[in-house]
Amino acid sequence: MNFLAKGSANQLSAQDICRALNVDVEEVNLAPADAIEKLKNGEIAAAILTSGRPSPLIAPLKASDGYRLIPIPFAKSLAADYLPARLTSADYPNLIPPGQIVDTIATPSVLIAYNWPKGSDRYRRVDKFVKAFFTKFDEFKKPPRHPSWREVNLAATIPGWKRFEGAEEILAKGREQILATQQQQVRDDRQDGWPPTDRKLYEEFLRWKGLKPGPSSTAATPR
């Protein structure tokens, strides 16, 4: 089975996956183009490739030429480092018939930075980059950028890791904005008729959240 170049992230992931699934294979380390050719003529049985979907290496391959995608079950032994995922005909129309799926696993990718002392020049540079990246992130979701950008979760957490302060500030502001929007929607939908005690409790809740209560003559109706 081809694991790509020695020392590559692909090789390390492939070894980790095979160990977790108790799959005993004979490893070879070929370039992608060579591996595809050897798959076709039967010199190797399979190849593992970690790539954003759709992969430009896999997309041109055709089932009519003998290629196929092998399902990888999401075993409990993979849960600590991987996520369940599925491939469909929309990803690889030449390999997967419409309506069918191929179970696979996803490898998380993380953007990390060195923990420079706060206030240092390097800290300020990282802070400037992070804030620009977060505030303009929606641009990465637009064509012609890779579709995998639309799967990024900027609010994801990693056990044992601390989020960079500049990123946490932006996310906190985003959460406040979402909360404010939700509360505004409640106020927009409010109706007269709440008992004075309930109205007072609700307005105290809004003040506790740092939001401005609506006119005292009306209050939101619980949903």
C-alpha positions as a LaTeX table, in Angstrom:
\begin{tabular}{lrrr}
\hline
Residue & $x$ (\AA) & $y$ (\AA) & $z$ (\AA) \\
\hline
Met1 & 0.00 & 0.00 & 0.00 \\
Asn2 & 1.33 & 3.41 & $-0.94$ \\
Phe3 & 1.76 & 5.93 & 1.91 \\
Leu4 & 3.47 & 8.63 & $-0.21$ \\
Ala5 & 6.84 & 10.13 & 0.76 \\
Lys6 & 8.64 & 9.05 & 3.92 \\
Gly7 & 8.29 & 11.60 & 6.69 \\
Ser8 & 5.27 & 13.23 & 5.07 \\
Ala9 & 2.05 & 14.00 & 6.95 \\
Asn10 & 0.33 & 11.56 & 4.61 \\
Gln11 & 2.67 & 8.73 & 5.64 \\
Leu12 & 2.25 & 9.43 & 9.35 \\
Ser13 & $-1.54$ & 9.53 & 9.04 \\
Ala14 & $-1.60$ & 6.35 & 6.96 \\
Gln15 & 0.51 & 4.50 & 9.51 \\
Asp16 & $-1.68$ & 5.77 & 12.34 \\
Ile17 & $-4.89$ & 4.70 & 10.58 \\
Cys18 & $-3.61$ & 1.22 & 9.76 \\
Arg19 & $-2.50$ & 0.70 & 13.37 \\
Ala20 & $-5.84$ & 1.89 & 14.72 \\
Leu21 & $-7.73$ & $-0.48$ & 12.40 \\
Asn22 & $-5.30$ & $-3.37$ & 12.90 \\
Val23 & $-4.55$ & $-3.51$ & 9.17 \\
Asp24 & $-1.21$ & $-5.15$ & 8.44 \\
Val25 & 0.20 & $-3.85$ & 5.14 \\
Glu26 & 3.46 & $-3.71$ & 3.26 \\
Glu27 & 4.27 & $-0.02$ & 2.93 \\
Val28 & 5.70 & 1.56 & $-0.23$ \\
Asn29 & 6.54 & 5.23 & $-0.70$ \\
Leu30 & 5.77 & 6.39 & $-4.21$ \\
Ala31 & 4.91 & 9.73 & $-5.74$ \\
Pro32 & 1.15 & 10.09 & $-6.44$ \\
Ala33 & 1.44 & 9.74 & $-10.23$ \\
Asp34 & 3.59 & 6.61 & $-9.90$ \\
Ala35 & 1.19 & 5.10 & $-7.36$ \\
Ile36 & $-1.80$ & 5.65 & $-9.67$ \\
Glu37 & $-0.01$ & 3.94 & $-12.52$ \\
Lys38 & 1.03 & 0.98 & $-10.36$ \\
Leu39 & $-2.52$ & 0.65 & $-9.07$ \\
Lys40 & $-3.73$ & 0.34 & $-12.63$ \\
Asn41 & $-1.28$ & $-2.40$ & $-13.59$ \\
Gly42 & $-1.71$ & $-4.24$ & $-10.29$ \\
Glu43 & 1.79 & $-3.72$ & $-8.85$ \\
Ile44 & 0.31 & $-2.30$ & $-5.63$ \\
Ala45 & $-3.06$ & $-3.04$ & $-4.06$ \\
Ala46 & $-4.04$ & 0.36 & $-2.68$ \\
Ala47 & $-2.95$ & 3.88 & $-1.79$ \\
Ile48 & $-3.88$ & 6.19 & 1.06 \\
Leu49 & $-4.18$ & 9.88 & 0.28 \\
Thr50 & $-5.03$ & 12.65 & 2.73 \\
Ser51 & $-6.36$ & 15.61 & 0.80 \\
Gly52 & $-9.17$ & 18.11 & 0.72 \\
Arg53 & $-12.12$ & 16.92 & $-1.30$ \\
Pro54 & $-12.39$ & 16.81 & $-4.19$ \\
Ser55 & $-8.74$ & 15.91 & $-4.65$ \\
Pro56 & $-7.31$ & 16.91 & $-8.05$ \\
Leu57 & $-5.36$ & 13.62 & $-8.00$ \\
Ile58 & $-8.44$ & 11.44 & $-7.53$ \\
Ala59 & $-11.03$ & 13.40 & $-9.51$ \\
Pro60 & $-9.76$ & 12.34 & $-12.99$ \\
Leu61 & $-9.76$ & 8.61 & $-12.11$ \\
Lys62 & $-12.58$ & 6.50 & $-13.55$ \\
Ala63 & $-14.31$ & 3.39 & $-12.30$ \\
Ser64 & $-14.34$ & 2.16 & $-15.89$ \\
Asp65 & $-10.52$ & 2.01 & $-15.72$ \\
Gly66 & $-10.65$ & $-0.25$ & $-12.69$ \\
Tyr67 & $-10.22$ & 2.36 & $-9.93$ \\
Arg68 & $-12.48$ & 2.44 & $-6.90$ \\
Leu69 & $-12.65$ & 4.14 & $-3.52$ \\
Ile70 & $-12.45$ & 1.79 & $-0.53$ \\
Pro71 & $-14.68$ & 2.62 & 2.48 \\
Ile72 & $-12.91$ & 3.24 & 5.79 \\
Pro73 & $-15.17$ & 2.47 & 8.78 \\
Phe74 & $-15.14$ & 4.93 & 11.65 \\
Ala75 & $-13.92$ & 2.74 & 14.48 \\
Lys76 & $-13.79$ & 3.74 & 18.14 \\
Ser77 & $-10.00$ & 3.56 & 17.95 \\
Leu78 & $-10.05$ & 6.52 & 15.52 \\
Ala79 & $-12.32$ & 8.78 & 17.57 \\
Ala80 & $-9.55$ & 10.67 & 19.38 \\
Asp81 & $-7.90$ & 12.01 & 16.21 \\
Tyr82 & $-10.32$ & 11.68 & 13.30 \\
Leu83 & $-13.87$ & 12.48 & 12.31 \\
Pro84 & $-16.38$ & 10.43 & 10.28 \\
Ala85 & $-16.94$ & 11.66 & 6.73 \\
Arg86 & $-18.65$ & 10.58 & 3.52 \\
Leu87 & $-17.83$ & 10.87 & $-0.15$ \\
Thr88 & $-20.58$ & 11.12 & $-2.75$ \\
Ser89 & $-21.01$ & 11.35 & $-6.49$ \\
Ala90 & $-20.85$ & 15.12 & $-6.13$ \\
Asp91 & $-17.25$ & 14.72 & $-4.94$ \\
Tyr92 & $-16.12$ & 12.10 & $-7.46$ \\
Pro93 & $-18.70$ & 11.52 & $-10.22$ \\
Asn94 & $-16.32$ & 9.25 & $-12.16$ \\
Leu95 & $-15.91$ & 6.88 & $-9.21$ \\
Ile96 & $-19.17$ & 7.00 & $-7.21$ \\
Pro97 & $-22.56$ & 6.41 & $-8.88$ \\
Pro98 & $-25.36$ & 8.88 & $-8.04$ \\
Gly99 & $-27.12$ & 8.01 & $-4.81$ \\
Gln100 & $-24.25$ & 5.99 & $-3.40$ \\
Ile101 & $-21.86$ & 7.00 & $-0.63$ \\
Val102 & $-18.40$ & 5.90 & 0.48 \\
Asp103 & $-17.71$ & 6.13 & 4.21 \\
Thr104 & $-14.31$ & 7.53 & 5.06 \\
Ile105 & $-12.60$ & 9.57 & 7.76 \\
Ala106 & $-11.49$ & 13.19 & 7.96 \\
Thr107 & $-8.22$ & 14.42 & 9.37 \\
Pro108 & $-8.47$ & 17.78 & 11.18 \\
Ser109 & $-6.07$ & 20.55 & 10.19 \\
Val110 & $-5.07$ & 23.21 & 12.71 \\
Leu111 & $-3.58$ & 26.67 & 12.29 \\
Ile112 & $-1.14$ & 27.25 & 15.15 \\
Ala113 & 1.21 & 30.06 & 16.20 \\
Tyr114 & 4.07 & 30.32 & 18.65 \\
Asn115 & 3.14 & 31.77 & 22.02 \\
Trp116 & 5.10 & 35.01 & 21.74 \\
Pro117 & 5.14 & 37.35 & 24.77 \\
Lys118 & 2.15 & 39.68 & 24.64 \\
Gly119 & 3.15 & 43.13 & 23.48 \\
Ser120 & 6.21 & 41.93 & 21.57 \\
Asp121 & 6.65 & 42.78 & 17.90 \\
Arg122 & 6.08 & 39.17 & 16.84 \\
Tyr123 & 2.94 & 38.95 & 18.97 \\
Arg124 & 1.58 & 42.07 & 17.28 \\
Arg125 & 2.30 & 40.59 & 13.85 \\
Val126 & 0.46 & 37.39 & 14.69 \\
Asp127 & $-2.41$ & 39.41 & 16.15 \\
Lys128 & $-2.66$ & 41.51 & 12.98 \\
Phe129 & $-2.70$ & 38.39 & 10.79 \\
Val130 & $-5.28$ & 36.56 & 12.93 \\
Lys131 & $-7.67$ & 39.50 & 12.99 \\
Ala132 & $-7.38$ & 40.02 & 9.24 \\
Phe133 & $-7.85$ & 36.29 & 8.64 \\
Phe134 & $-10.93$ & 36.03 & 10.86 \\
Thr135 & $-12.64$ & 39.19 & 9.66 \\
Lys136 & $-12.13$ & 38.38 & 5.98 \\
Phe137 & $-12.63$ & 34.62 & 6.24 \\
Asp138 & $-15.81$ & 34.60 & 4.16 \\
Glu139 & $-13.68$ & 35.45 & 1.12 \\
Phe140 & $-12.06$ & 32.01 & 1.39 \\
Lys141 & $-15.46$ & 30.37 & 0.91 \\
Lys142 & $-15.93$ & 31.90 & $-2.53$ \\
Pro143 & $-14.78$ & 30.40 & $-5.87$ \\
Pro144 & $-12.21$ & 29.71 & $-7.13$ \\
Arg145 & $-10.90$ & 28.69 & $-3.70$ \\
His146 & $-11.10$ & 25.05 & $-2.65$ \\
Pro147 & $-14.54$ & 23.90 & $-1.40$ \\
Ser148 & $-12.96$ & 22.61 & 1.83 \\
Trp149 & $-12.72$ & 26.19 & 3.08 \\
Arg150 & $-16.50$ & 26.03 & 3.59 \\
Glu151 & $-16.01$ & 23.22 & 6.13 \\
Val152 & $-13.72$ & 25.20 & 8.44 \\
Asn153 & $-14.97$ & 25.80 & 11.98 \\
Leu154 & $-13.21$ & 28.84 & 13.42 \\
Ala155 & $-14.81$ & 28.26 & 16.81 \\
Ala156 & $-13.54$ & 24.67 & 17.20 \\
Thr157 & $-11.53$ & 23.84 & 20.31 \\
Ile158 & $-8.62$ & 21.47 & 20.94 \\
Pro159 & $-8.25$ & 19.83 & 24.37 \\
Gly160 & $-5.20$ & 21.20 & 26.17 \\
Trp161 & $-4.69$ & 24.10 & 23.74 \\
Lys162 & $-5.46$ & 27.76 & 24.36 \\
Arg163 & $-6.91$ & 29.88 & 21.58 \\
Phe164 & $-4.88$ & 32.95 & 20.59 \\
Glu165 & $-6.26$ & 35.99 & 22.42 \\
Gly166 & $-6.91$ & 38.00 & 19.25 \\
Ala167 & $-8.98$ & 35.14 & 17.82 \\
Glu168 & $-10.89$ & 34.73 & 21.09 \\
Glu169 & $-11.74$ & 38.44 & 21.08 \\
Ile170 & $-13.24$ & 38.23 & 17.60 \\
Leu171 & $-15.21$ & 35.08 & 18.42 \\
Ala172 & $-16.52$ & 36.68 & 21.63 \\
Lys173 & $-17.72$ & 39.70 & 19.68 \\
Gly174 & $-19.37$ & 37.36 & 17.18 \\
Arg175 & $-21.16$ & 35.50 & 19.96 \\
Glu176 & $-22.35$ & 38.79 & 21.45 \\
Gln177 & $-23.63$ & 39.90 & 18.07 \\
Ile178 & $-25.51$ & 36.63 & 17.56 \\
Leu179 & $-27.04$ & 36.89 & 21.03 \\
Ala180 & $-28.02$ & 40.50 & 20.41 \\
Thr181 & $-29.62$ & 39.52 & 17.10 \\
Gln182 & $-31.56$ & 36.72 & 18.75 \\
Gln183 & $-32.75$ & 38.98 & 21.53 \\
Gln184 & $-33.74$ & 41.64 & 19.02 \\
Gln185 & $-35.77$ & 39.04 & 17.16 \\
Val186 & $-37.54$ & 38.17 & 20.38 \\
Arg187 & $-38.26$ & 41.85 & 21.00 \\
Asp188 & $-39.52$ & 42.26 & 17.44 \\
Asp189 & $-41.93$ & 39.38 & 18.03 \\
Arg190 & $-43.06$ & 40.54 & 21.44 \\
Gln191 & $-46.70$ & 40.87 & 22.37 \\
Asp192 & $-48.57$ & 42.65 & 25.11 \\
Gly193 & $-50.07$ & 40.62 & 27.90 \\
Trp194 & $-47.13$ & 39.37 & 29.96 \\
Pro195 & $-47.74$ & 39.66 & 33.69 \\
Pro196 & $-45.71$ & 42.55 & 35.22 \\
Thr197 & $-43.60$ & 40.10 & 37.27 \\
Asp198 & $-42.58$ & 38.09 & 34.17 \\
Arg199 & $-41.86$ & 41.26 & 32.23 \\
Lys200 & $-39.62$ & 42.53 & 35.01 \\
Leu201 & $-37.70$ & 39.24 & 35.19 \\
Tyr202 & $-37.14$ & 39.28 & 31.43 \\
Glu203 & $-35.89$ & 42.86 & 31.46 \\
Glu204 & $-33.51$ & 42.02 & 34.32 \\
Phe205 & $-32.21$ & 39.12 & 32.24 \\
Leu206 & $-31.52$ & 41.46 & 29.32 \\
Arg207 & $-29.66$ & 43.90 & 31.57 \\
Trp208 & $-27.61$ & 41.01 & 33.00 \\
Lys209 & $-26.63$ & 40.14 & 29.43 \\
Gly210 & $-25.65$ & 43.74 & 28.81 \\
Leu211 & $-28.58$ & 44.32 & 26.45 \\
Lys212 & $-31.05$ & 47.17 & 26.55 \\
Pro213 & $-34.61$ & 46.15 & 27.49 \\
Gly214 & $-37.41$ & 47.16 & 25.20 \\
Pro215 & $-40.13$ & 49.70 & 26.12 \\
Ser216 & $-41.58$ & 48.91 & 29.49 \\
Ser217 & $-45.10$ & 48.79 & 28.06 \\
Thr218 & $-44.40$ & 45.57 & 26.13 \\
Ala219 & $-42.39$ & 42.42 & 26.60 \\
Ala220 & $-41.39$ & 39.34 & 24.65 \\
Thr221 & $-43.64$ & 36.32 & 24.63 \\
Pro222 & $-41.95$ & 32.98 & 25.44 \\
Arg223 & $-41.83$ & 30.49 & 22.57 \\
\hline
\end{tabular}
